[in-house]
Amino acid sequence: MAKGGGRGWAGPAAIVLVLFGLFAIGSGGDGNWRDILAGGNNPPPREFPVLEPSRPIRIAVPSLDIRAPVHSVGLADDGSIAVPALHRHNQAGWYDGGPTPGQFGPAIIVGHADTRDGPSVFHDLADIEPGATVEVTRRDRVVAVFEVNSVEHFGKDELPIEQVYGDYARPGLRLITCGGEWLGDGIGYADNIVVFASLVQTRDS
Amino acid sequence: MSVRRSLATAGLGVTLAVVAGLLGAAPAQAADVFVDLNPSTVESGYLVGIRASCTDNTAPATVESDAFGTVEVRPQFDELTAAVTVPAETEAGSYRVRLTCPDDRSAATTLYVLDPTRPSRGPATGFGGTAGDDGAGGLLTGVGVIALAAGALLGVRTLRRRRSA
């Protein structure tokens, strides 16, 4: 009886204690080793991911079947963001004066809506739905996954500069193309279509 | 025999748990020393929030960086905080930010500074190839309305002239 009773509690208790011990070592020790390796900086996690800088090389919008290479663009002479050259109308341009996708702040990627005789990479951008994902692959092979918050149309001279370029509260993405009424050569389209998106996830490519 | 073995196992478990507890307690404190920036990427001339922690968060500590100089982080909500403006003349680049605690423990992170260039207007991202008939259609409608009005006016005038003649 005593034997049976002893076997009854000691065995499970031992297993529980060993498991607890392993768990405590695992959870307690983890921070310690990482802490030592990382040179002593291990802040608590945020509500969203944040990445170190790395240039974007590819963009994909699965819901619109958009897949395109990305290269860098700067500013044009008139102070607007430069756009990819006409022969690269099926590529997107990342504004290299701003943050890279995954850093705090709005990463800006522009693309043509059309050429003189046909559609280009961002032709269907206005059809994107809030909640859709935009995946940006970076040179460090990390894929930054953004979720679309809203799609908005602005007159070219009425772009809300701070809203589009000035929000550094979290890592974001702005996809910009043209839309609205065609005003003719030399003027272009009346509006810009701006997709606002936020970083929600990261993974290795 | 088997009771003894069970007890031995239990004893081992207790030992492991105690060792784990001891191991876990020490690193938990070590991991508490950190410095974090919000945002960690900023345009020069803008504000950065600093959140830090030392072993003892009741006394202030020092955070320094070439990007903004030296600031004191002060106790707030069991952590150490401060807000600092990155001077507008700070050049774009990455800057090391170092926390030094009163007990000489330290932690470091990186601040990325960008030039605050604000593109002036929206980019020119279209050449009109798929603009459809919207523009031309609108123009045609406008021309049509003018032609119709002119025609009507002319017609009325002609009729009046004929009558009065």
Interface residues (C-beta under 8 A of the other chain):
Chain A: A2 K3 G6 R7 A10 G11 A13 A14 I15 V16 L17 V18 F20 G21 L22 F23 A24 I25 S27 G28 G29 G31 N32 D35 I36 G39 G40 N41 N42 P43 P44 V50 E52 P53 L75 A76 D78 G79 S80 I81 A82 V83 L86 Y95 G97 G98 P99 Q103 F104 G105 V110 G111 H112 A113 D114 T115 R116 D117 G118 P119 S120 F122 H123 F154 K156 D157 L159 I161 Y165 G166 Y168 A169 R170 I176 T177 C178 G179 E181 W182 L183 G184 D185 G188 Y189 D191 N192
Chain B: S2 V3 S6 L7 T9 A10 L12 G13 V14 L16 A17 V19 A20 G21 L23 G24 A25 A26 P27 A28 A30 A31 V33 F34 V35 D36 N38 P39 S40 T41 V42 E43 Y46 R51 S53 S94 R105 S106 A107 A108 T109 T110 Y112 L114 D115 T117 R118 P119 S120 R121 G122 P123 A124 T125 G126 F127 G128 G129 T130 A131 G132 D134 G135 G138
